[in-house]
Amino acid sequence: MSSSAVLLRRTEAPADARCPQRHASPPSRAAATDLDPRTRMLLEQPIAPLILRLALPNATVMMVQILIGLLEVYFVSRTGVDALAGVAPVFPLVSLVVAIAQGAIGGGFVTTVARALGTGRIGNASDYAWYAVVLGVLLGLATSVVMLTLGSQLYGTMGISGNALAIALSYSGIIFAGAIPIWLFNLLMAVVRGTGNLLVPVIVVCSGALILLPLSPALIFGAFGYQGLGPSGGAVAMLVYYAFGTLVYAVYLWGHFGALKPSFRMPTLSLAPMLAILRVGGMSAVVSATTNLTLAIVTAYVAIGGVEALAGYGAGSRLEFLLVPLAYGIGGPVGIIISANLGAGRIDRAVKTSWIGVAMACTLTELIGLAAAAFPEAWIGLFSQDPAVLQIGAEYLHRVGPFFGFFGLGYVLYCAGQATRRMEASVLAALLRAAIAVAGGYAVIALKADVTWNFIAVAVGMVAFGLFALPPLIRRAGYDDPLA
């Protein structure tokens, strides 16, 4: 089928196409010339250069958001040990909410919007801006209620007490009271990304970071004669960042500056599209959660070996954390391209995109792993010059680094699963990886072996994460028979 030919779905319309007020019958054919230029780009341009073109801004957004979190920790740490101890248990919870909103539920929006645009249903795709608002408000309220109700008990269970607990509750109370703008920011960004426009998120995130850079210390320490708010000022600054970004995304979408043209009055929304997004998002959240869970499990086992072992593993595993934005930098665009082409009925191009994306991510992460395994001191030495720490960290990179490519493989397959709505294999692979970490650590303890043998379990888990998610792509499951 040429790029100028008529693009028609090969299967029945997806759940989002059944919205009664717009789609009482299957969507009409959409000529390629009627599609938005960005959608035509996703359907027509050479795949590998297209992925690279989209990967750079996508990875930039991920890296800048990581740096924002690190800067916040740095500013708060300057107010004292109690402040750092108080906000330490809050940051992972905020990061978890952001990860679920951006990569899990947000991933459902990205792929669904791209698929709708691939069919030429701009009106239907535009409605997802309103779905994002509704879900953002509902999920934000739910987050606020849960954290404001259970926060005190949760932080107490973590062992936080005294002044540190008071700081934790103050910071947590502010940041989670504003959970709605956090969810809206990430879901509206996902809607924009679904159109193939990854430049606007870069502009918003980087502009927000430039605002946050002076605002956060000013609110924490005080400025221009005004007394600072202490650690809680950092929470206020973060909410300003998310509110600012939400406003910009809203202006971009409802100002009709992009491919989508959402109405100013909320249309009649149906439950089926929300459930379809939540299904993809819920399964994606399992993958994200088990990734962090695996690292936590291994950390607990390695800690048995002492402070040096824990520090060495911590330094080595930080490199693994950096694989996520790099792998998602490629995987995110791959999911967008697959979704648009499945919507347009261009099945072979969607499959080809998956294989090219897998090869690119696997190659990138494997090269990083091999370099780290060959020169481990270059990385571990950034964090410590202690001989024991260097030795343990080097052991980790020697044993795990050569298998980093399987992480890239599994992560892009996870993004492809979001696009095809076939997440079962990725969920199974992630759970299997966590199970291997648990079983491996238990075996090391039972056999009274050196703690570095835990790293073998980490390597095997990475292999499982990549290979067990591969069969659906080989079978073309979700490609030749896309879910309704």
C-alpha positions as CSV (number, residue, x, y, z in Angstrom):
1,M,0.0,0.0,0.0
2,S,1.6,3.3,-1.1
3,S,1.6,6.4,1.1
4,S,-1.0,8.0,-1.1
5,A,-3.4,5.1,-1.0
6,V,-6.4,4.9,1.1
7,L,-5.6,3.8,4.7
8,L,-8.2,1.5,6.2
9,R,-8.3,-0.6,9.3
10,R,-8.0,-4.4,8.7
11,T,-9.9,-5.3,11.8
12,E,-12.9,-3.9,13.7
13,A,-12.5,-0.4,15.4
14,P,-11.0,-0.3,18.9
15,A,-13.0,0.4,22.0
16,D,-12.2,4.1,21.7
17,A,-13.9,4.1,18.3
18,R,-17.2,3.1,19.7
19,C,-18.0,6.4,21.4
20,P,-21.7,6.7,20.6
21,Q,-21.9,10.4,20.0
22,R,-19.2,10.2,17.2
23,H,-18.9,6.6,16.0
24,A,-22.1,4.8,15.7
25,S,-20.6,3.0,12.8
26,P,-17.0,2.1,11.9
27,P,-14.9,5.1,10.9
28,S,-14.8,6.2,7.3
29,R,-11.7,5.8,5.2
30,A,-9.0,8.4,5.6
31,A,-6.8,9.4,2.7
32,A,-3.2,9.9,3.5
33,T,-3.5,13.5,2.2
34,D,-6.2,14.2,4.9
35,L,-3.9,13.2,7.8
36,D,-1.9,15.6,10.0
37,P,1.7,16.1,8.8
38,R,3.0,14.6,12.0
39,T,0.8,11.5,11.5
40,R,2.0,11.2,7.9
41,M,5.5,11.4,9.2
42,L,4.9,8.4,11.5
43,L,3.4,6.5,8.6
44,E,5.8,7.3,5.8
45,Q,9.3,8.4,6.9
46,P,12.2,5.8,7.1
47,I,11.9,4.0,10.4
48,A,15.4,4.1,11.9
49,P,16.0,7.8,11.3
50,L,12.5,8.6,12.5
51,I,13.0,6.7,15.8
52,L,16.3,8.6,16.3
53,R,14.6,11.9,15.6
54,L,12.0,11.2,18.2
55,A,14.3,9.5,20.7
56,L,16.5,12.5,21.4
57,P,13.7,14.8,22.8
58,N,12.0,11.9,24.5
59,A,15.2,10.9,26.4
60,T,15.8,14.6,27.1
61,V,12.5,14.9,28.9
62,M,13.3,11.8,31.0
63,M,16.8,13.0,31.9
64,V,15.7,16.6,32.8
65,Q,13.0,15.2,35.1
66,I,15.5,13.0,36.8
67,L,17.8,16.0,37.3
68,I,14.9,18.0,38.7
69,G,14.5,15.4,41.4
70,L,18.2,15.3,42.2
71,L,18.3,19.1,42.5
72,E,15.3,19.0,44.9
73,V,17.2,16.5,47.1
74,Y,20.3,18.7,47.0
75,F,18.5,21.9,48.0
76,V,16.6,20.2,50.9
77,S,19.8,18.5,52.1
78,R,21.3,21.9,52.7
79,T,18.8,22.5,55.5
80,G,20.1,19.7,57.7
81,V,20.2,16.0,58.4
82,D,16.7,15.9,59.8
83,A,15.3,17.5,56.7
84,L,17.1,15.0,54.4
85,A,16.0,12.1,56.6
86,G,12.4,13.5,56.6
87,V,12.0,13.9,52.8
88,A,14.0,10.7,51.9
89,P,11.0,8.4,52.2
90,V,8.7,10.9,50.4
91,F,10.7,11.2,47.2
92,P,10.4,7.5,46.2
93,L,6.6,7.8,46.6
94,V,6.4,10.9,44.5
95,S,8.6,9.3,41.9
96,L,6.3,6.2,41.9
97,V,3.2,8.4,41.3
98,V,5.1,10.3,38.5
99,A,6.3,7.0,36.9
100,I,2.7,5.5,36.9
101,A,1.2,8.8,35.6
102,Q,3.8,9.3,32.9
103,G,4.9,5.9,31.7
104,A,2.0,3.6,32.7
105,I,-1.4,5.4,32.5
106,G,0.3,8.0,30.3
107,G,1.6,5.2,28.0
108,G,-2.0,4.1,27.5
109,F,-2.9,7.6,26.3
110,V,0.2,7.9,24.1
111,T,-0.5,4.8,22.1
112,T,-4.3,5.2,22.0
113,V,-4.1,8.8,20.6
114,A,-1.5,7.7,18.1
115,R,-3.6,4.8,16.9
116,A,-6.7,7.0,16.6
117,L,-4.7,9.5,14.5
118,G,-3.5,6.7,12.3
119,T,-7.1,6.0,11.3
120,G,-7.6,9.7,10.5
121,R,-10.1,10.1,13.4
122,I,-8.8,13.5,14.6
123,G,-12.1,14.3,16.4
124,N,-12.0,11.0,18.3
125,A,-8.3,11.5,19.1
126,S,-9.0,15.0,20.3
127,D,-11.5,13.8,22.9
128,Y,-8.7,12.1,24.7
129,A,-7.6,15.4,26.0
130,W,-10.8,15.5,28.0
131,Y,-10.4,11.8,29.1
132,A,-7.0,12.9,30.4
133,V,-8.5,15.7,32.4
134,V,-11.2,13.5,33.9
135,L,-8.8,10.7,34.8
136,G,-6.2,13.2,36.0
137,V,-8.7,14.7,38.5
138,L,-10.0,11.3,39.7
139,L,-6.6,9.7,40.1
140,G,-5.2,12.9,41.6
141,L,-8.0,13.0,44.2
142,A,-7.5,9.3,45.0
143,T,-3.7,9.8,45.5
144,S,-4.4,12.8,47.8
145,V,-6.9,10.9,49.9
146,V,-4.7,7.8,50.3
147,M,-1.5,9.7,51.1
148,L,-3.1,12.3,53.4
149,T,-4.9,9.5,55.3
150,L,-2.2,7.0,55.6
151,G,0.9,9.1,55.4
152,S,1.6,9.3,59.1
153,Q,1.2,5.6,59.6
154,L,3.3,4.8,56.5
155,Y,6.3,7.0,57.5
156,G,6.1,5.8,61.1
157,T,6.3,2.2,59.8
158,M,9.4,3.2,57.8
159,G,11.1,4.1,61.1
160,I,10.9,7.9,60.7
161,S,10.4,9.7,64.1
162,G,10.9,13.0,65.9
163,N,11.6,16.1,63.9
164,A,12.3,14.0,60.8
165,L,8.8,12.7,60.9
166,A,7.3,16.1,61.3
167,I,9.3,17.3,58.2
168,A,8.2,14.2,56.3
169,L,4.5,14.8,57.1
170,S,4.8,18.5,56.2
171,Y,6.5,17.9,52.9
172,S,4.2,15.0,52.0
173,G,1.1,16.8,53.0
174,I,1.8,19.7,50.6
175,I,3.1,17.6,47.6
176,F,0.3,15.1,47.8
177,A,-2.4,17.6,48.5
178,G,-1.5,18.9,45.0
179,A,-1.5,15.4,43.4
180,I,-4.1,16.6,40.8
181,P,-1.7,18.9,38.9
182,I,1.0,16.1,39.0
183,W,-1.5,13.8,37.3
184,L,-2.8,16.4,34.9
185,F,0.7,17.4,33.9
186,N,1.8,13.9,33.0
187,L,-1.5,12.8,31.3
188,L,-1.8,15.9,29.2
189,M,1.8,15.6,28.2
190,A,1.0,12.0,27.2
191,V,-1.8,13.2,24.9
192,V,0.6,15.7,23.2
193,R,3.3,12.9,22.8
194,G,0.7,10.7,21.2
195,T,0.5,13.1,18.3
196,G,4.2,12.5,17.6
197,N,5.1,16.0,18.9
198,L,7.9,15.4,21.4
199,L,9.4,18.9,21.1
200,V,6.6,20.6,23.1
201,P,7.3,18.4,26.2
202,V,11.0,19.2,26.0
203,I,10.2,23.0,25.9
204,V,7.7,22.7,28.8
205,V,9.9,20.5,31.0
206,C,13.1,22.5,30.4
207,S,11.3,25.8,30.9
208,G,9.8,24.5,34.1
209,A,13.3,23.4,35.2
210,L,14.6,26.9,34.6
211,I,11.8,28.3,36.8
212,L,12.3,25.7,39.5
213,L,16.1,26.3,39.7
214,P,15.8,29.7,41.4
215,L,12.3,29.2,42.8
216,S,13.0,26.1,44.9
217,P,16.0,27.5,46.9
218,A,14.1,30.8,47.3
219,L,11.1,29.1,48.9
220,I,13.3,26.8,51.0
221,F,15.9,29.3,52.3
222,G,14.0,32.6,51.7
223,A,14.9,35.5,49.4
224,F,14.3,39.3,49.1
225,G,13.5,39.7,52.8
226,Y,11.0,36.9,52.9
227,Q,11.6,34.0,55.3
228,G,11.9,30.6,53.7
229,L,9.5,27.8,54.3
230,G,12.2,25.2,55.0
231,P,12.0,21.8,53.3
232,S,8.3,22.3,52.7
233,G,9.2,25.1,50.3
234,G,10.6,22.5,47.9
235,A,7.2,20.8,47.8
236,V,5.5,24.2,47.0
237,A,8.1,24.8,44.2
238,M,7.4,21.4,42.7
239,L,3.7,22.0,42.6
240,V,4.3,25.4,40.9
241,Y,6.3,23.5,38.3
242,Y,3.5,21.0,37.7
243,A,0.8,23.7,37.7
244,F,2.8,25.8,35.2
245,G,3.3,22.8,32.9
246,T,-0.3,21.8,33.1
247,L,-1.4,25.3,32.1
248,V,1.0,25.3,29.1
249,Y,-0.2,21.9,27.9
250,A,-3.8,23.0,28.3
251,V,-3.2,26.2,26.2
252,Y,-1.4,24.1,23.5
253,L,-4.2,21.5,23.3
254,W,-7.3,23.7,23.6
255,G,-5.7,26.5,21.7
256,H,-5.6,24.1,18.8
257,F,-1.8,24.7,18.2
258,G,-1.2,21.0,17.3
259,A,-2.9,18.1,15.5
260,L,-5.7,17.7,18.1
261,K,-8.7,20.0,18.2
262,P,-10.5,19.3,21.5
263,S,-13.8,21.2,22.0
264,F,-14.1,23.8,24.7
265,R,-17.2,22.1,26.1
266,M,-16.6,18.6,27.5
267,P,-18.1,16.0,25.1
268,T,-20.1,13.0,26.3
269,L,-17.5,10.6,27.4
270,S,-17.9,6.8,27.6
271,L,-16.5,4.3,30.0
272,A,-15.0,1.9,27.5
273,P,-12.0,4.1,26.4
274,M,-11.2,4.9,30.0
275,L,-11.2,1.2,30.9
276,A,-9.0,0.4,27.9
277,I,-6.4,3.0,29.0
278,L,-6.5,1.8,32.6
279,R,-6.1,-1.8,31.5
280,V,-2.9,-0.9,29.6
281,G,-1.8,1.5,32.3
282,G,-2.5,-1.0,35.1
283,M,-0.4,-3.7,33.5
284,S,2.3,-1.2,32.7
285,A,2.4,-0.1,36.4
286,V,3.1,-3.7,37.3
287,V,6.2,-3.7,35.1
288,S,7.4,-0.4,36.5
289,A,6.8,-1.5,40.1
290,T,8.5,-4.8,39.7
291,T,11.6,-3.1,38.2
292,N,11.9,-1.0,41.4
293,L,11.0,-4.0,43.5
294,T,13.8,-6.1,42.0
295,L,16.4,-3.5,42.8
296,A,15.0,-3.2,46.4
297,I,15.1,-7.0,46.9
298,V,18.7,-7.3,45.6
299,T,19.7,-4.3,47.8
300,A,18.3,-6.0,50.9
301,Y,20.2,-9.2,50.2
302,V,23.5,-7.4,49.4
303,A,23.2,-5.3,52.6
304,I,23.9,-8.5,54.5
305,G,27.4,-8.3,53.3
306,G,28.1,-5.0,55.0
307,V,28.3,-1.4,54.3
308,E,31.1,-1.8,51.6
309,A,29.1,-4.4,49.7
310,L,26.0,-2.2,49.8
311,A,27.9,0.9,48.7
312,G,29.5,-1.1,45.9
313,Y,26.2,-2.5,44.6
314,G,24.6,0.9,45.0
315,A,27.2,2.6,42.8
316,G,27.0,-0.2,40.2
317,S,23.2,-0.3,40.1
318,R,23.0,3.5,39.6
319,L,24.1,2.8,36.0
320,E,21.2,0.4,35.6
321,F,18.9,3.3,36.7
322,L,20.3,5.4,33.8
323,L,19.3,2.6,31.3
324,V,15.6,3.4,31.9
325,P,15.6,6.9,30.3
326,L,17.8,5.7,27.5
327,A,15.7,2.6,26.8
328,Y,12.5,4.6,27.1
329,G,14.0,7.3,24.9
330,I,13.9,4.7,22.1
331,G,10.9,2.6,23.3
332,G,8.5,5.6,23.6
333,P,8.8,6.6,20.0
334,V,8.7,3.0,18.9
335,G,5.3,2.7,20.7
336,I,4.0,5.8,19.0
337,I,5.0,4.7,15.5
338,I,3.6,1.2,16.0
339,S,0.3,2.6,17.3
340,A,-0.1,5.0,14.4
341,N,0.7,2.3,11.8
342,L,-1.7,-0.2,13.4
343,G,-4.4,2.4,13.3
344,A,-3.7,3.0,9.6
345,G,-3.7,-0.8,8.9
346,R,0.0,-0.7,8.0
347,I,0.8,-4.0,9.9
348,D,4.1,-4.8,8.2
349,R,5.5,-1.4,9.0
350,A,4.4,-1.7,12.6
351,V,6.2,-5.1,12.9
352,K,9.3,-3.7,11.2
353,T,9.3,-0.7,13.6
354,S,9.3,-3.2,16.5
355,W,12.3,-5.1,15.3
356,I,14.3,-2.0,14.4
357,G,13.5,-0.5,17.8
358,V,14.5,-3.7,19.6
359,A,17.8,-3.8,17.7
360,M,18.6,-0.2,18.5
361,A,17.8,-0.3,22.2
362,C,19.5,-3.7,22.6
363,T,22.7,-2.4,20.9
364,L,22.8,0.8,22.9
365,T,22.3,-0.7,26.3
366,E,24.7,-3.6,25.4
367,L,27.4,-1.3,24.4
368,I,27.0,0.6,27.7
369,G,27.1,-2.7,29.6
370,L,30.2,-4.0,27.8
371,A,32.0,-0.7,28.4
372,A,31.1,-0.7,32.1
373,A,32.3,-4.4,32.4
374,A,35.6,-3.6,30.7
375,F,36.3,-0.4,32.7
376,P,34.3,-0.7,35.9
377,E,36.6,1.6,38.0
378,A,35.7,4.5,35.6
379,W,32.1,4.4,36.8
380,I,32.4,3.2,40.4
381,G,35.3,5.6,41.1
382,L,32.8,8.5,40.6
383,F,31.2,7.5,43.9
384,S,33.9,6.1,46.0
385,Q,37.7,5.4,46.1
386,D,37.4,2.8,48.9
387,P,39.1,-0.4,47.7
388,A,36.3,-2.7,49.0
389,V,33.6,-0.6,47.4
390,L,35.5,-0.5,44.1
391,Q,35.9,-4.3,44.2
392,I,32.2,-5.0,44.9
393,G,31.1,-2.5,42.3
394,A,33.5,-4.0,39.7
395,E,32.1,-7.5,40.5
396,Y,28.6,-6.2,39.8
397,L,29.5,-4.6,36.4
398,H,31.7,-7.6,35.4
399,R,28.8,-10.1,36.0
400,V,25.8,-7.9,35.0
401,G,27.1,-5.4,32.5
402,P,27.4,-7.9,29.6
403,F,23.6,-8.6,29.9
404,F,22.4,-5.0,29.9
405,G,21.3,-5.5,26.3
406,F,18.5,-7.8,27.5
407,F,17.2,-4.9,29.6
408,G,17.0,-2.7,26.5
409,L,15.3,-5.6,24.6
410,G,12.7,-6.1,27.4
411,Y,12.0,-2.4,27.8
412,V,11.3,-1.7,24.1
413,L,9.1,-4.9,24.0
414,Y,7.2,-3.4,27.0
415,C,6.6,-0.2,25.0
416,A,5.5,-2.3,21.9
417,G,3.2,-4.2,24.2
418,Q,1.5,-0.9,25.1
419,A,1.0,-0.2,21.4
420,T,-0.4,-3.6,20.6
421,R,-2.3,-3.8,23.9
422,R,-0.7,-7.1,24.6
423,M,1.1,-6.5,27.9
424,E,0.8,-10.1,29.3
425,A,4.2,-11.2,28.2
426,S,6.0,-8.1,29.6
427,V,4.2,-8.4,32.9
428,L,5.2,-12.1,33.1
429,A,8.8,-11.2,32.2
430,A,8.9,-8.5,34.9
431,L,7.4,-10.8,37.6
432,L,9.8,-13.6,36.6
433,R,12.7,-11.2,37.0
434,A,11.6,-10.3,40.5
435,A,11.1,-14.0,41.3
436,I,14.6,-14.8,40.2
437,A,16.0,-12.0,42.4
438,V,14.1,-13.4,45.4
439,A,15.1,-17.1,44.7
440,G,18.7,-16.2,43.9
441,G,19.1,-14.1,47.1
442,Y,17.6,-16.9,49.2
443,A,19.9,-19.5,47.7
444,V,23.0,-17.3,48.4
445,I,21.9,-17.0,52.0
446,A,21.1,-20.7,52.4
447,L,24.4,-21.7,50.9
448,K,26.3,-19.0,52.9
449,A,27.9,-17.9,49.6
450,D,29.5,-14.6,49.0
451,V,27.0,-11.8,48.5
452,T,28.3,-11.1,45.0
453,W,26.6,-14.3,43.8
454,N,23.4,-12.2,44.0
455,F,24.7,-10.5,40.9
456,I,24.4,-13.7,39.0
457,A,20.7,-13.7,39.8
458,V,20.5,-10.1,38.6
459,A,22.0,-11.1,35.3
460,V,19.7,-14.1,34.8
461,G,16.8,-11.9,35.7
462,M,17.7,-9.4,33.0
463,V,17.9,-12.2,30.4
464,A,14.5,-13.4,31.5
465,F,13.1,-9.9,31.3
466,G,14.2,-9.6,27.6
467,L,13.6,-13.1,26.3
468,F,10.2,-13.9,27.9
469,A,8.7,-10.7,26.4
470,L,9.9,-11.7,22.9
471,P,7.4,-14.4,21.7
472,P,4.5,-12.0,21.0
473,L,6.6,-10.1,18.5
474,I,7.8,-13.3,16.9
475,R,4.2,-14.5,16.6
476,R,3.1,-11.0,15.6
477,A,0.4,-11.2,18.4
478,G,-1.4,-7.9,18.5
479,Y,-0.2,-6.9,15.1
480,D,-2.1,-9.2,12.7
481,D,-4.9,-9.5,15.2
482,P,-5.0,-6.2,17.1
483,L,-7.3,-6.1,20.1
484,A,-10.6,-4.3,19.8
